[in-house]
Amino acid sequence: MIPWLDPDDDQGPFPPPEAALAEPDGLLAAGGSLRPLRLLRAYRQGIFPWFNPGEPILWWHPSRRAVIFPEDLHLSRSTRKALRRRPFQITWNTAFGEVMRACAAPRRGQTGTWIGPDMIEAYQRLHRLGYARSVECWRDGELVGGIYGVQLGRVFFGESMFSRVDNASKAALAAVAAAPDVALIDCQLPNPHLERLGMVLLPRARFVELLDRWCEPALGSPPRVGRSA
């Protein structure tokens, strides 16, 4: 059994990370809310929500955390060559809602999405507060790729990315990795695509140590919005 969080008490503590289940790996708690204080307190501790629309909110803290250190981001030679031609205009925080909705769209071979209306509303609130960020890739005025996530201090907690043309999501990720205020990109869970991009797995305790180093002050400094490059 896992603890149930009071949906009316966003100050209520999460269980300690080591209390997370081994199977399914990292399931820590259920319930609570998606209001800003609860979400920010979760991310600061390395906890993230992940659940299907219509289900209770589930909170996770996996035993091994997928991360990318910006200096270790790996792009193939062909991708680097393509990006050197600057095929996209890259902007920050100019179309957060559009990026989220694009990430929520069903992918090939999928029939649904975990990014439901409640999640979109919750992260748009965080964006208005300055904690949720997006990178947009544009071509000929059309949004063709992007990534969104939460930033606390120097840690970018990546949530999802999308690409409608070749290399667009990689260009967005490269922009995050190149940002001077990002020291760690949290990818949450591993997959083969992230592994090819330089993802490594950190033990839970090591990941928490890095949060303690880079997530000060406690709830992060709101990033500057509206930046473009």
Long-range contacts (C-beta under 8 A, 24 or more apart in sequence): 2-27, 2-28, 2-29, 2-30, 3-29, 3-30, 4-29, 4-30, 4-31, 5-29, 5-30, 5-31, 5-32, 5-38, 5-57, 5-59, 6-31, 6-32, 7-31, 7-32, 7-33, 8-33, 10-35, 10-37, 10-38, 10-41, 11-37, 11-41, 14-41, 14-42, 14-45, 14-47, 14-59, 17-45, 17-46, 17-47, 17-61, 17-204, 17-208, 18-204, 20-60, 20-61, 20-62, 20-63, 22-63, 25-62, 25-63, 26-60, 26-61, 26-62, 26-63, 27-58, 27-59, 27-60, 28-59, 28-60, 28-61, 29-58, 29-59, 30-56, 30-57, 30-58, 30-59, 31-56, 31-57, 32-57, 32-59, 33-57, 34-118, 34-119, 34-121, 34-122, 35-122, 35-125, 36-122, 36-125, 36-126, 36-129, 36-131, 39-122, 39-126, 39-150, 40-126, 40-131, 40-150, 40-152, 40-219, 40-220, 41-219, 43-150, 43-152, 43-157, 44-152, 44-211, 44-215, 44-218, 44-219, 44-220, 45-208, 45-211, 46-186, 46-204, 46-207, 46-208, 46-211, 48-157, 48-159, 48-188, 49-119, 50-114, 50-188, 51-114, 52-112, 52-114, 52-116, 53-112, 53-113, 53-114, 53-116, 53-117, 53-118, 54-116, 60-188, 61-204, 62-188, 62-189, 62-204, 63-203, 63-204, 64-190, 64-201, 64-202, 64-203, 64-204, 65-186, 65-188, 65-201, 65-202, 65-203, 65-204, 65-207, 66-186, 66-187, 66-188, 66-189, 66-190, 66-191, 66-194, 66-199, 66-200, 66-201, 67-184, 67-185, 67-186, 67-187, 67-199, 67-200, 67-201, 67-202, 67-207, 68-173, 68-177, 68-184, 68-185, 68-187, 68-194, 68-197, 68-198, 68-199, 68-200, 69-183, 69-184, 69-185, 69-198, 69-200, 70-176, 70-177, 70-178, 70-179, 70-182, 70-183, 70-184, 70-185, 71-177, 72-198, 72-200, 73-173, 73-174, 73-177, 73-197, 73-198, 74-196, 74-197, 74-198, 75-170, 75-174, 75-197, 76-196, 79-167, 79-170, 82-166, 82-167, 83-167, 83-170, 83-171, 83-174, 87-139, 87-167, 87-171, 88-137, 88-138, 88-139, 88-144, 88-145, 88-168, 88-171, 89-137, 89-138, 89-139, 89-228, 90-135, 90-136, 90-137, 90-138, 90-171, 90-172, 90-175, 90-228, 90-229, 91-135, 91-136, 91-138, 91-227, 91-228, 91-229, 92-133, 92-134, 92-135, 92-136, 92-175, 92-225, 92-226, 92-227, 92-228, 92-229, 93-127, 93-133, 93-134, 93-223, 93-225, 93-226, 93-227, 94-134, 94-136, 94-226, 94-228, 95-134, 95-136, 95-143, 95-146, 96-123, 96-124, 96-127, 96-132, 96-133, 96-134, 96-148, 97-124, 97-127, 98-136, 98-143, 98-146, 99-134, 99-135, 99-136, 99-143, 99-146, 99-147, 99-148, 99-162, 100-124, 100-134, 100-148, 100-160, 102-143, 102-146, 102-162, 102-164, 103-146, 103-148, 103-159, 103-160, 103-161, 103-162, 104-160, 105-162, 115-160, 123-148, 123-150, 123-159, 126-150, 129-222, 130-222, 130-223, 130-225, 131-219, 131-220, 131-222, 131-223, 133-223, 133-225, 135-172, 135-173, 135-175, 135-176, 136-172, 137-163, 137-168, 137-169, 137-171, 137-172, 139-165, 139-168, 144-168, 145-169, 145-171, 145-172, 146-172, 147-172, 147-173, 147-176, 149-176, 149-186, 151-181, 151-182, 151-220, 151-223, 152-215, 152-219, 152-220, 153-214, 153-215, 153-216, 153-217, 153-220, 153-221, 154-181, 154-182, 154-183, 154-184, 154-214, 154-215, 155-182, 155-183, 155-184, 155-185, 155-186, 155-210, 155-211, 155-214, 155-215, 156-182, 156-184, 156-185, 156-186, 157-186, 157-188, 158-185, 158-186, 158-187, 158-188, 170-197, 173-197, 175-229, 181-223, 183-214, 184-210, 184-214
